[in-house]
Amino acid sequence: MRIAYLDCFSGISGDMFLGALVDAGVPIELLDKTIAALDIGARLEMSKVSRSGITATKVDVYAGGEKDLPREVYWERRDEAEKHSHPNDHSHGGEHEHDHEGHSSRAGAPAPHGHAHSHGQLSESARTGVSAPHVHGRGLKEIREIIRKAAISEGAKQAATAIFEALGTAEAKIHNTEIEEIHFHEVGAVDAMVDIVCAAVGAEALGVDEIVCSPLNVGGGLVKCAHGEFPVPAPATLELLKGAPIYSSGVEKELVTPTGAAIVKILAKRFSPFPEMKVEKIGYGAGSRDIPGHANVLRISIGEAASRISIEHLNVSAEIISVLEANLDDLSPQVFGYVMDRLLDEGALDVFGVPVQMKKNRPGAVLTVLCKPEDAAKLTKLIFAETTTLGVRQREEQRVALARRWVTVGTKWGDVRVKIASLNGTVTNYAPEYEDCRRIAVERHVPLKDVMQEAISKYLGKS
């Protein structure tokens, strides 16, 4: 399985993600073509920069001919502009405040080097997690329509739309409103659409089966926004990162922006330490700010997962799964069966129990659950709620699976599905679907074994 691993030791933002993609080999011409397809008056500029000795690709977004600025530079220049405009008035309230709410930081000032990952993305609310009132701009309906009309793949359209909707959902929840009521400021929406749509197109161009993400370093300190200062991560960012592993290394800067968080939320399939893989390509995307003693970059590593390296000649699929285990010595057998059914209903790949002799010579059972890594937390919670265990063990393992397909055969009592497993094109196993056979046996009052034998006979006759 081919994977891309995002190492977010210095967080992630939209421009950092684009820089990492380009540095890893995604053609900048593809991103330029994508922006042209959007037809929103934007362009990209790419350069090579150094961040604590690491050479990385810096991608800057220009909208309306002006370069995007970091959050703190925006506020510094806005405050300075207001001071010069109103030298004898320090309140800056009322309509004057509304004139600037949610506006980009491009007030004709040149962009510095130096980066706070959050640049002029979306409205002030999307950049900080705090809504800017009385600002009119593009709503989700208009943004969806722009993306729908763009000459990009359907997969990229779906991913880009999902990222925007994730941002809108986070804001709507924070501000107790409907997602369709969220509006992204006209200029900010241009930057966000460039970051988000190019991220979707560029990720697709990697040709990987999945994107895996490290725990995210969110940074620390406070961020200034329209309604005052908020702790890092900003409210919208934290809402988007629910369920993701996050931490702070002590850097007193905002390292994960809402756009970066939304990209990870939609594009990353799971979170993991650096996986066992054969690395083929590496890319570094730079943040604007050069932080002393801290490489302000996003690293992407692309290659084959180790599970595929050793078995690729078998033409089988491989994946990482989570294994949950709990020892149970005081649970009713009826409850044990009920819990197994509940776990399967909630998405477990497989559930089984093994009888064991436990301490004090008490008979018990080991409950084992196989599941997708993203379902592990949900199923662990269910185990704690429904059983008497005081602890659940968790580990990740690789699972290799034969190619599978279904065929339907007609018996004299009705249709039955038959599952076919094969290795390198050769059938290795087949079995009638139990639930189909059981249903027919009950409805037609015939022995279950007769239905199963009839289904196998029909399958062998067809094959």
C-alpha positions as CSV (number, residue, x, y, z in Angstrom):
1,M,0.0,0.0,0.0
2,R,1.4,3.4,-1.0
3,I,1.1,6.0,1.7
4,A,2.1,9.7,2.4
5,Y,3.0,10.6,6.0
6,L,2.6,14.1,7.3
7,D,5.0,15.0,10.1
8,C,3.3,17.9,11.8
9,F,6.1,18.6,14.4
10,S,5.6,22.3,13.6
11,G,1.9,22.2,12.9
12,I,0.3,22.6,9.5
13,S,-1.3,25.4,7.5
14,G,-2.7,25.5,4.0
15,D,0.4,27.1,2.4
16,M,2.7,24.7,4.3
17,F,0.8,21.7,2.9
18,L,1.1,23.1,-0.7
19,G,4.8,23.8,-0.2
20,A,5.4,20.2,1.0
21,L,3.4,18.8,-2.0
22,V,5.4,20.8,-4.5
23,D,8.7,19.9,-2.7
24,A,7.8,16.2,-3.0
25,G,7.3,16.5,-6.7
26,V,3.7,17.7,-7.4
27,P,4.1,20.0,-10.4
28,I,3.6,23.7,-9.6
29,E,2.0,23.8,-13.1
30,L,-0.8,21.6,-11.9
31,L,-1.6,24.0,-9.1
32,D,-1.4,27.0,-11.4
33,K,-3.8,25.2,-13.8
34,T,-6.1,24.5,-10.8
35,I,-6.2,28.2,-9.8
36,A,-6.9,29.2,-13.4
37,A,-9.8,26.8,-13.4
38,L,-11.3,28.5,-10.3
39,D,-11.1,31.9,-12.1
40,I,-11.0,33.9,-8.8
41,G,-8.2,36.3,-9.5
42,A,-5.4,34.5,-7.6
43,R,-2.0,33.2,-8.3
44,L,0.9,31.3,-6.6
45,E,4.5,32.3,-6.1
46,M,7.0,29.6,-5.2
47,S,10.5,30.1,-3.6
48,K,13.2,28.1,-1.8
49,V,13.8,29.2,1.8
50,S,15.8,28.0,4.8
51,R,14.1,27.2,8.1
52,S,16.7,26.5,10.9
53,G,19.0,25.1,8.2
54,I,16.4,23.0,6.4
55,T,15.7,23.9,2.8
56,A,12.0,24.0,2.1
57,T,9.5,25.2,-0.5
58,K,7.6,28.3,0.3
59,V,4.3,28.9,-1.5
60,D,2.7,32.3,-1.3
61,V,-0.9,33.2,-2.4
62,Y,-1.5,36.5,-4.2
63,A,-5.1,37.7,-4.4
64,G,-5.9,40.9,-6.3
65,G,-2.2,41.4,-6.9
66,E,-1.4,41.5,-3.1
67,K,0.4,39.0,-1.0
68,D,-1.1,37.3,2.0
69,L,0.2,38.2,5.4
70,P,0.6,36.4,8.8
71,R,-2.0,37.1,11.4
72,E,0.2,39.1,13.8
73,V,1.5,41.3,11.0
74,Y,-2.1,41.9,9.9
75,W,-3.1,43.1,13.4
76,E,0.0,45.2,13.8
77,R,-0.6,47.0,10.5
78,R,-4.3,47.4,11.1
79,D,-3.7,48.9,14.5
80,E,-1.1,51.2,13.1
81,A,-3.4,52.3,10.2
82,E,-6.2,53.0,12.7
83,K,-3.8,55.0,14.9
84,H,-2.8,57.2,12.0
85,S,-6.4,57.5,10.8
86,H,-7.7,58.5,14.3
87,P,-4.8,60.1,16.2
88,N,-7.1,61.5,18.8
89,D,-9.5,58.6,19.1
90,H,-8.4,55.4,20.7
91,S,-11.8,53.7,21.0
92,H,-11.9,52.5,17.4
93,G,-15.4,51.2,17.9
94,G,-18.7,51.5,16.1
95,E,-18.8,51.4,12.3
96,H,-15.1,52.0,11.9
97,E,-14.5,48.7,13.6
98,H,-16.9,46.9,11.3
99,D,-15.2,48.3,8.3
100,H,-12.1,46.3,9.2
101,E,-13.6,43.2,10.7
102,G,-12.8,40.1,8.7
103,H,-10.7,42.0,6.1
104,S,-7.5,40.6,4.8
105,S,-4.2,42.0,6.0
106,R,-3.3,43.3,2.6
107,A,-3.8,47.1,3.2
108,G,-1.3,47.9,0.5
109,A,1.7,46.8,2.7
110,P,4.5,44.6,1.4
111,A,4.6,41.1,2.8
112,P,7.4,40.3,5.1
113,H,9.3,37.0,5.4
114,G,8.2,35.7,8.8
115,H,5.2,33.4,9.2
116,A,2.3,32.8,11.6
117,H,0.9,29.9,9.8
118,S,-2.5,31.5,9.8
119,H,-2.6,33.8,6.9
120,G,-5.4,35.7,5.4
121,Q,-7.6,32.7,5.1
122,L,-11.4,32.9,5.0
123,S,-13.0,35.4,7.3
124,E,-11.5,36.5,10.5
125,S,-13.6,33.8,12.1
126,A,-12.0,31.0,10.0
127,R,-8.5,32.4,10.8
128,T,-9.1,32.8,14.5
129,G,-12.2,30.8,15.4
130,V,-14.1,34.0,16.2
131,S,-16.8,35.4,13.9
132,A,-16.5,38.9,12.5
133,P,-20.0,40.3,12.5
134,H,-21.6,42.4,9.7
135,V,-19.2,41.1,7.1
136,H,-20.7,39.9,3.8
137,G,-18.9,37.6,1.5
138,R,-19.1,34.2,-0.1
139,G,-21.3,31.7,1.5
140,L,-20.9,27.9,1.2
141,K,-23.5,27.7,-1.5
142,E,-21.5,30.0,-3.8
143,I,-18.2,28.3,-2.9
144,R,-19.6,24.9,-3.7
145,E,-20.8,26.2,-7.0
146,I,-17.4,27.6,-7.9
147,I,-15.8,24.3,-7.0
148,R,-18.4,22.4,-9.0
149,K,-17.8,24.3,-12.2
150,A,-14.0,24.1,-11.9
151,A,-12.2,21.8,-14.4
152,I,-10.8,19.4,-11.8
153,S,-11.5,15.8,-11.0
154,E,-14.7,14.8,-9.2
155,G,-12.6,13.3,-6.4
156,A,-10.8,16.6,-5.9
157,K,-14.1,18.5,-6.0
158,Q,-15.6,16.3,-3.3
159,A,-12.5,16.6,-1.1
160,A,-12.3,20.4,-1.4
161,T,-16.0,20.8,-0.7
162,A,-15.7,18.5,2.3
163,I,-12.8,20.6,3.7
164,F,-14.8,23.8,3.3
165,E,-17.8,22.2,4.9
166,A,-15.7,21.1,7.9
167,L,-14.6,24.7,8.4
168,G,-18.2,25.9,8.1
169,T,-19.4,23.3,10.5
170,A,-16.8,24.2,13.1
171,E,-17.7,27.9,13.0
172,A,-21.4,27.2,13.0
173,K,-21.1,25.1,16.2
174,I,-18.9,27.7,17.9
175,H,-21.3,30.6,17.1
176,N,-24.6,28.6,17.5
177,T,-25.8,29.2,13.9
178,E,-26.5,27.2,10.8
179,I,-23.7,26.2,8.5
180,E,-25.4,27.9,5.5
181,E,-25.4,31.2,7.5
182,I,-21.6,31.2,7.6
183,H,-20.0,33.6,5.1
184,F,-16.4,33.8,4.2
185,H,-15.1,37.3,3.5
186,E,-14.6,37.9,-0.2
187,V,-10.8,38.4,-0.2
188,G,-10.2,35.7,2.5
189,A,-12.3,33.2,0.6
190,V,-10.0,33.6,-2.4
191,D,-7.0,32.6,-0.3
192,A,-8.8,29.7,1.3
193,M,-10.1,28.4,-2.0
194,V,-6.6,28.4,-3.4
195,D,-5.2,26.5,-0.3
196,I,-8.1,24.1,-0.1
197,V,-8.7,23.2,-3.8
198,C,-5.0,23.0,-4.6
199,A,-4.6,20.8,-1.5
200,A,-7.3,18.4,-2.8
201,V,-5.8,18.4,-6.3
202,G,-2.3,18.0,-5.1
203,A,-3.0,15.2,-2.6
204,E,-4.8,13.3,-5.4
205,A,-1.7,13.8,-7.7
206,L,0.5,12.0,-5.1
207,G,-1.2,8.7,-6.2
208,V,-1.2,7.3,-2.6
209,D,-3.7,4.9,-1.1
210,E,-3.9,6.9,2.1
211,I,-2.5,9.9,3.9
212,V,-1.4,9.3,7.5
213,C,-0.7,12.1,10.0
214,S,1.5,12.4,13.0
215,P,0.2,13.9,16.3
216,L,0.0,17.7,15.7
217,N,2.1,20.3,17.5
218,V,-0.5,23.1,18.0
219,G,2.0,25.6,19.6
220,G,1.0,27.8,22.5
221,G,0.5,31.3,23.8
222,L,-2.3,33.7,22.7
223,V,-3.6,34.8,19.3
224,K,-5.0,38.3,18.7
225,C,-8.3,38.5,16.8
226,A,-11.2,40.9,16.3
227,H,-12.7,40.3,19.7
228,G,-9.6,40.1,21.8
229,E,-7.0,37.4,22.5
230,F,-7.6,33.7,22.6
231,P,-5.4,30.8,23.7
232,V,-3.8,28.6,21.1
233,P,-5.3,26.6,19.5
234,A,-8.0,29.0,18.4
235,P,-11.6,27.8,18.9
236,A,-12.3,26.8,15.3
237,T,-8.9,24.9,15.1
238,L,-9.7,23.0,18.4
239,E,-13.2,22.1,17.2
240,L,-11.7,20.7,14.0
241,L,-9.1,18.7,15.8
242,K,-11.6,16.8,18.0
243,G,-10.4,13.2,18.1
244,A,-7.0,13.9,16.8
245,P,-3.8,13.6,18.9
246,I,-2.5,17.0,19.7
247,Y,0.2,18.5,21.9
248,S,2.3,21.6,22.5
249,S,6.1,21.6,22.4
250,G,6.3,24.9,24.2
251,V,6.7,27.1,21.1
252,E,4.6,30.2,21.9
253,K,3.2,30.6,18.5
254,E,0.1,29.4,16.7
255,L,1.3,26.4,14.7
256,V,-2.0,24.9,13.4
257,T,-4.5,27.0,11.5
258,P,-8.1,26.2,10.9
259,T,-7.4,25.6,7.2
260,G,-4.6,23.2,8.1
261,A,-6.8,21.4,10.7
262,A,-9.6,21.0,8.2
263,I,-7.2,19.6,5.5
264,V,-6.0,17.0,8.0
265,K,-9.5,16.2,9.2
266,I,-10.7,15.4,5.7
267,L,-7.6,14.1,3.9
268,A,-5.8,12.1,6.6
269,K,-7.2,8.6,7.1
270,R,-5.6,8.0,10.5
271,F,-3.1,9.3,13.0
272,S,0.1,7.3,13.9
273,P,3.7,7.6,14.8
274,F,6.0,7.3,11.8
275,P,4.9,4.1,10.1
276,E,7.1,1.3,8.9
277,M,7.6,2.2,5.2
278,K,10.0,2.3,2.4
279,V,10.5,6.1,1.8
280,E,10.8,7.1,-1.8
281,K,10.2,10.9,-1.7
282,I,10.4,13.6,0.9
283,G,9.1,17.1,0.8
284,Y,9.4,20.1,3.1
285,G,6.8,22.9,3.1
286,A,7.9,26.1,4.8
287,G,6.0,28.5,7.0
288,S,6.7,32.2,6.6
289,R,8.2,32.6,10.0
290,D,11.7,31.5,10.8
291,I,11.6,30.5,14.5
292,P,15.1,30.4,16.1
293,G,16.0,26.8,17.1
294,H,12.8,25.4,15.6
295,A,12.5,24.2,12.0
296,N,9.2,25.7,11.0
297,V,8.3,23.2,8.2
298,L,5.8,20.5,7.4
299,R,7.5,17.3,6.2
300,I,5.8,14.8,3.9
301,S,7.3,11.3,3.3
302,I,5.9,9.2,0.5
303,G,6.5,5.5,-0.2
304,E,5.3,1.9,0.2
305,A,4.1,0.6,3.6
306,A,6.2,-2.2,4.9
307,S,3.3,-4.6,4.8
308,R,3.2,-4.3,1.0
309,I,7.0,-4.5,0.5
310,S,7.2,-8.1,1.7
311,I,4.0,-9.4,0.2
312,E,3.5,-7.4,-3.0
313,H,4.2,-10.5,-5.2
314,L,1.2,-12.2,-3.6
315,N,-1.3,-9.6,-5.0
316,V,-3.1,-9.3,-1.8
317,S,-4.2,-6.2,0.1
318,A,-2.6,-5.1,3.4
319,E,-3.8,-2.6,6.0
320,I,-3.1,-1.6,9.6
321,I,-5.8,-2.5,12.0
322,S,-6.3,-1.9,15.8
323,V,-6.6,-4.9,18.1
324,L,-8.5,-4.3,21.4
325,E,-8.4,-6.9,24.2
326,A,-10.0,-7.2,27.6
327,N,-9.9,-10.0,30.2
328,L,-13.4,-10.8,31.6
329,D,-13.9,-13.1,34.6
330,D,-17.2,-11.9,36.1
331,L,-19.4,-11.2,33.1
332,S,-22.6,-13.0,32.4
333,P,-22.4,-15.2,29.2
334,Q,-25.6,-13.6,28.0
335,V,-24.1,-10.2,28.3
336,F,-20.9,-11.4,26.6
337,G,-22.9,-12.4,23.5
338,Y,-24.8,-9.2,23.5
339,V,-21.6,-7.1,23.7
340,M,-20.2,-9.1,20.7
341,D,-23.2,-8.2,18.6
342,R,-23.1,-4.5,19.7
343,L,-19.4,-4.3,18.7
344,L,-20.1,-5.7,15.3
345,D,-23.0,-3.4,14.8
346,E,-20.8,-0.4,15.7
347,G,-18.2,-1.2,13.0
348,A,-15.9,-3.8,14.4
349,L,-14.2,-5.9,11.7
350,D,-14.3,-9.1,13.8
351,V,-15.1,-10.0,17.4
352,F,-14.3,-13.2,19.3
353,G,-13.8,-14.7,22.7
354,V,-11.2,-17.2,24.0
355,P,-11.8,-19.1,27.3
356,V,-8.9,-18.7,29.8
357,Q,-8.1,-19.7,33.4
358,M,-7.5,-16.4,35.3
359,K,-6.0,-15.5,38.6
360,K,-7.4,-17.3,41.7
361,N,-8.3,-20.1,39.3
362,R,-11.3,-18.4,38.0
363,P,-12.6,-19.3,34.5
364,G,-12.9,-16.3,32.2
365,A,-12.6,-15.1,28.7
366,V,-10.4,-12.8,26.6
367,L,-12.6,-10.5,24.4
368,T,-10.7,-9.6,21.2
369,V,-11.9,-6.9,18.8
370,L,-10.4,-6.2,15.4
371,C,-11.3,-2.7,14.0
372,K,-10.2,0.2,11.9
373,P,-7.8,2.5,13.9
374,E,-10.3,5.4,13.6
375,D,-12.9,3.3,15.3
376,A,-10.7,2.1,18.3
377,A,-11.7,4.9,20.7
378,K,-15.5,4.5,20.0
379,L,-15.3,0.7,20.5
380,T,-13.1,1.0,23.6
381,K,-15.7,3.2,25.2
382,L,-18.4,0.6,24.3
383,I,-16.4,-2.2,26.0
384,F,-16.0,-0.1,29.2
385,A,-19.8,0.7,29.2
386,E,-21.1,-2.8,28.5
387,T,-18.7,-5.1,30.3
388,T,-17.1,-5.3,33.8
389,T,-13.5,-4.9,32.6
390,L,-11.3,-2.2,34.2
391,G,-8.8,-2.1,31.4
392,V,-8.6,-2.5,27.6
393,R,-5.3,-3.3,25.8
394,Q,-4.7,-1.8,22.4
395,R,-2.1,-2.4,19.7
396,E,-1.8,-2.0,15.9
397,E,-1.1,-4.9,13.6
398,Q,-0.9,-5.4,9.9
399,R,-3.7,-7.5,8.3
400,V,-3.3,-9.2,4.9
401,A,-6.5,-10.1,3.1
402,L,-7.2,-12.2,0.0
403,A,-9.1,-10.6,-2.8
404,R,-12.8,-11.1,-2.3
405,R,-15.9,-10.9,-4.5
406,W,-19.5,-12.0,-4.3
407,V,-21.6,-13.9,-6.8
408,T,-25.4,-14.6,-6.5
409,V,-26.7,-18.1,-7.2
410,G,-30.3,-19.1,-7.6
411,T,-31.5,-22.1,-5.4
412,K,-34.9,-23.7,-5.6
413,W,-35.9,-21.6,-2.6
414,G,-34.4,-18.3,-3.6
415,D,-31.2,-16.4,-4.3
416,V,-28.1,-16.8,-2.1
417,R,-24.9,-14.8,-2.2
418,V,-21.6,-16.8,-2.2
419,K,-18.3,-15.2,-1.1
420,I,-15.3,-16.0,-3.2
421,A,-11.7,-15.5,-2.1
422,S,-8.8,-15.7,-4.4
423,L,-5.0,-15.5,-4.5
424,N,-3.3,-14.3,-7.7
425,G,-6.5,-14.9,-9.6
426,T,-6.9,-18.5,-8.3
427,V,-10.0,-19.3,-6.1
428,T,-8.8,-20.5,-2.7
429,N,-12.1,-20.5,-0.8
430,Y,-15.8,-20.0,-1.2
431,A,-18.8,-20.1,1.2
432,P,-22.5,-19.3,1.0
433,E,-23.6,-16.2,3.0
434,Y,-25.0,-17.6,6.3
435,E,-27.6,-14.9,6.8
436,D,-29.1,-15.6,3.3
437,C,-29.2,-19.3,4.0
438,R,-30.7,-18.8,7.4
439,R,-33.4,-16.5,6.2
440,I,-34.5,-19.0,3.5
441,A,-34.4,-21.9,6.0
442,V,-36.7,-20.1,8.3
443,E,-39.0,-18.7,5.7
444,R,-39.3,-22.0,3.7
445,H,-39.1,-24.4,6.6
446,V,-36.2,-26.4,5.2
447,P,-33.0,-27.5,7.0
448,L,-30.3,-24.9,6.9
449,K,-27.7,-27.5,5.8
450,D,-29.8,-28.3,2.8
451,V,-29.9,-24.6,1.7
452,M,-26.1,-24.3,2.1
453,Q,-25.4,-27.4,0.2
454,E,-27.7,-26.3,-2.6
455,A,-26.0,-22.9,-2.8
456,I,-22.6,-24.5,-3.1
457,S,-23.8,-27.0,-5.7
458,K,-25.2,-24.1,-7.8
459,Y,-22.0,-22.1,-7.5
460,L,-19.8,-25.1,-8.5
461,G,-22.2,-25.7,-11.4
462,K,-21.8,-22.1,-12.6
463,S,-18.0,-22.0,-12.2
